[in-house]
């Protein structure tokens, strides 16, 4: 005989395991940031901003910024499933130095 409480407990366990898997991915992503050899060190207090903020500052379309981030053509990191960009690179527009259709 199926106990309704057993089904509820199993359902809750599945949700918790799913959430735990998402957290594991997030932890690995953050750990990779701490071990990265890139020029910009996330640990040194660099301010990172969102795609929307980059768009607001530069006037470039958010989809262009995201596309360049995905291709690795501009300095960016995925943090919590969202693209983040170093503010210092945006301020001097060196973020876009490798993007002829943006910078040129």
C-alpha positions as CSV (number, residue, x, y, z in Angstrom):
1,X,0.0,0.0,0.0
2,X,1.3,3.5,-0.9
3,X,1.6,5.9,2.0
4,X,0.9,9.5,0.8
5,X,3.5,10.7,3.2
6,X,6.1,8.5,1.5
7,X,5.3,10.0,-1.9
8,X,5.5,13.5,-0.5
9,X,8.9,12.8,1.2
10,X,10.2,11.3,-2.0
11,X,9.0,14.4,-4.0
12,X,10.7,16.7,-1.5
13,X,13.9,14.7,-1.7
14,X,13.9,15.0,-5.5
15,X,13.5,18.8,-5.3
16,X,16.3,19.0,-2.7
17,X,18.6,16.9,-4.8
18,X,17.8,19.0,-7.9
19,X,18.6,22.2,-5.9
20,X,21.7,20.6,-4.6
21,X,22.9,19.8,-8.1
22,X,22.3,23.5,-9.1
23,X,24.3,24.6,-6.1
24,X,27.1,22.2,-7.0
25,X,27.4,23.8,-10.5
26,X,27.4,27.3,-9.0
27,X,30.1,26.3,-6.5
28,X,32.3,24.9,-9.3
29,X,31.8,28.0,-11.3
30,X,32.8,30.2,-8.4
31,X,35.8,28.0,-7.6
32,X,37.0,28.3,-11.2
33,X,37.0,32.1,-10.8
34,X,39.3,31.8,-7.8
35,X,41.8,29.7,-9.7
36,X,41.7,31.6,-13.0
37,X,44.9,32.9,-14.5
38,X,43.2,35.8,-16.4
39,X,44.6,39.3,-16.1
40,X,41.6,40.5,-14.1
41,X,41.5,38.9,-10.7
42,X,37.9,38.5,-9.3
43,X,39.3,38.2,-5.8
44,X,41.0,41.6,-5.8
45,X,37.8,43.6,-5.4
46,X,37.2,44.4,-9.1
47,X,33.7,45.7,-9.6
48,X,31.8,43.6,-12.1
49,X,28.6,44.8,-13.8
50,X,25.7,43.3,-15.7
51,X,25.0,43.3,-19.4
52,X,22.3,46.0,-18.9
53,X,24.8,48.2,-17.1
54,X,27.3,47.8,-19.9
55,X,24.6,48.7,-22.4
56,X,23.6,51.7,-20.4
57,X,27.2,52.9,-20.1
58,X,28.3,52.3,-23.7
59,X,25.1,52.6,-25.6
60,X,25.7,49.2,-27.3
61,X,22.8,46.7,-27.7
62,X,22.7,44.1,-24.9
63,X,22.4,41.3,-27.4
64,X,25.7,42.4,-29.1
65,X,27.4,42.5,-25.7
66,X,26.1,39.1,-24.7
67,X,27.0,37.6,-28.1
68,X,30.6,38.8,-27.8
69,X,30.8,37.5,-24.3
70,X,29.6,34.0,-25.4
71,X,32.2,34.0,-28.1
72,X,34.9,35.0,-25.7
73,X,35.6,38.2,-27.7
74,X,35.2,40.5,-24.7
75,X,36.3,40.2,-21.1
76,X,33.4,38.6,-19.2
77,X,32.4,35.9,-16.7
78,X,29.3,33.9,-16.1
79,X,28.3,34.3,-12.5
80,X,25.1,32.7,-11.4
81,X,24.0,32.2,-14.9
82,X,24.4,35.9,-15.9
83,X,27.2,37.7,-17.7
84,X,29.3,40.1,-15.7
85,X,31.9,42.5,-17.0
86,X,34.8,44.3,-15.3
87,X,33.8,47.9,-14.7
88,X,37.4,49.2,-15.2
89,X,37.4,47.7,-18.7
90,X,34.1,49.3,-19.6
91,X,35.2,52.7,-18.3
92,X,38.2,52.8,-20.6
93,X,36.4,50.9,-23.4
94,X,39.2,48.4,-23.5
95,X,36.5,45.7,-23.1
96,X,35.8,46.3,-26.8
97,X,39.3,46.6,-28.2
98,X,39.1,43.2,-30.0
99,X,35.6,44.0,-31.5
100,X,36.0,45.9,-34.8
101,X,32.3,46.3,-35.4
102,X,31.9,47.8,-32.0
103,X,35.1,49.8,-31.5
104,X,35.7,50.8,-35.0
